Amino acid sequence: MKTILSEQQMSLSIQRLAHQMLENNPNMTNTVIIGLQPRGIYLSDRIVAALKAIIPGQSFHYGKLDITFYRDDVRKTLHIANATDIPFSIEGQSVILVDDVLYTGRTIRAALDALLDFGRPSKVSLCVLIDRRFSRELPIQPDYAGKAIDAIFTDKVKVNWKEKDEKDEVVLV
């Protein structure tokens, strides 16, 4: 097991991702953040908290999206559905999808399909904590990445969150 990001490095990466989002979306006007269930919401919760600290009083929409039934492997593997919470339209908005790890790109493809049920955004960006850049099966790339790593297919990237795993860290298993 090898540590990719320590707790301090994760915190710094999250702050950097929030600042990069603000650089590209000043004041977050017409911008929506959508965390992907189940594990992307830990990152999106923290990014939203960081944004609120940087631009207090500025409002923007934040939702959580479950893609379970949009996955192309739903018949092969048992997935437990989570709640989707998007009580607003994304029509004409700039949407930033947030997930913990970008691996093959299939989760993001499913998220794009699911997103269309909530309207047609003007733009969709992708933010991930870890980009496994040489493992892609689909032509999907992040706009914001905490760290890009090179790992072989047999390696597993595990993102641990205090809220669920009692410790913040990213490890290669």
N, C-alpha and C positions, 0 to 999 in steps of 0.2 A: 504494500500500500504506500502510495506517494502523495504527499500533500501538494495540491495545485494552488489553492488559495487558503491562507490562514484567516482567522476571524477578522483581523485588522485589514488584511488585503481585500476581503469581501466588502467590508464597510467602505473602504476607499473606492473600490470599483463601483459600488452602488451610487456613491456621491458623484463620481465622474459621469456615470450614465445619466443621472438626473441633470447635471450641468450640460451635457451634450444635447439632451432633449430640449432644454431651454434655448440653446444656441440656435437650433433649427426650428423651434416653435416658440418665438418670443411671447411671453406672458401666457403661453398655452392656449391662445385664442383659437377657437374652432378645432381644438385638439382633444382627442379622447384616448384614454389609456385603457387597454383591455388585458387583464391577466388571464393566462390560460390555466384552467384547472387540470390536475390538482396541484402540482408543485410550482408552477409559474406564479401563482398568487402570492407566495412568500416574497419573491423578488418584486412583484408589482406593488405590494403593500408598502415595502420599504422605499421604493422609488417615489411613490406618491407621498409618503411621509417626508422624504427629502425635498421634494418639490414644494410642498406646503411650507416647509421651514425656509426655503430660499425665497419664495414669493408669497409671503403671508397675505391673506385676504383675496388672493386671485383664485377664482373658482374654475374648475374644469371637471369634465365627466370622467368617472372611473367605474369600470365594470369588470365582471368576471365571467368567463366563457367556458362552458363544458363542451368538449368536442367528441365525447365518447361515441355517439351514434353517427359521426361523420368519418370515423377512422376506417381505413381500408382493411384493417386487421381485426375488426370487432368480432368477426365470426371465428377467428383462430384463437384468440386470447380473451379470457374473461376480464372485462373492464367494469369497474363500479362507477356508475354515473354520479356526477357532482352537480351542484346547483349552478345554473346560469343566472347571473344578476346583471342585466343590462336594461335598466328602466328608462332608457332614452333612445332616440333615433341616432344612428350614425350617418344618416343621409347627408352627403356633402361635407362630412367632417374628415379631418386628418386623423387616422387611427394608428396608434402605436401598440402592436401586439407584444406582450411580454411573456417570455418563458425562461426556464432555468438553463436548459441545455439544448442547443441545436445540433442534431445528430444527422439523421438521414434526410430530414426535411418533410417527412410524411405527416408529422403532427401539425406543422405549419400549413401544409396543403389542406388538411382537414379543417383547421381554424379558418382559413380563407373561405372555404365552402360554408361553414357555419355562420360566419360573419355576415354573409349576404342575406340571411334571414332577418337581419336588423336594419337593413338599408344598404345603399350603395355609397361607400365612402369616396371622398375625392382622392385620397391617397392612403396607402397602408405601408407602415414601416415596421421593422422587426427589431426588438431589443432582447438580447440574451445575455446571461451571465457567462456561459461557456459556449464557445463555438468550436465544435469538433470538425474543423474545416475540410479534412480529407475523407470524410465518411458520407458525403452527400449522395443521395440517390435521385434527388430532384434539384432543378436549378433554382435553389432558394439560398439567399445570403442575408446575413444580418446587417442592419443599418447601424446598430449600436451593439458592441460586444465588450463584456468585461474582460475576457481573456480568450485568446484563440490558442488551441492546443492541437498537437499532432498525436493521435493515438490510434493504435491498430484496432481492428474490429473486435477482437477478443477482450480488449480493455473495457472496463466499465467506469464511467464518470459518475460519482455519487456526490450530490450536493446535499449537505446536511444543514438544516435550519434549526435554530434554537426553539422555535415555536413547535416543531414536530420532533426533531431529533436530539434536542437538548444541547446542541453545539453548532456553531457556525463554522463551516469549513467545506472545501471542495477537495475530494480525494480521487485518485486514480487507483482502481482495484484491479 
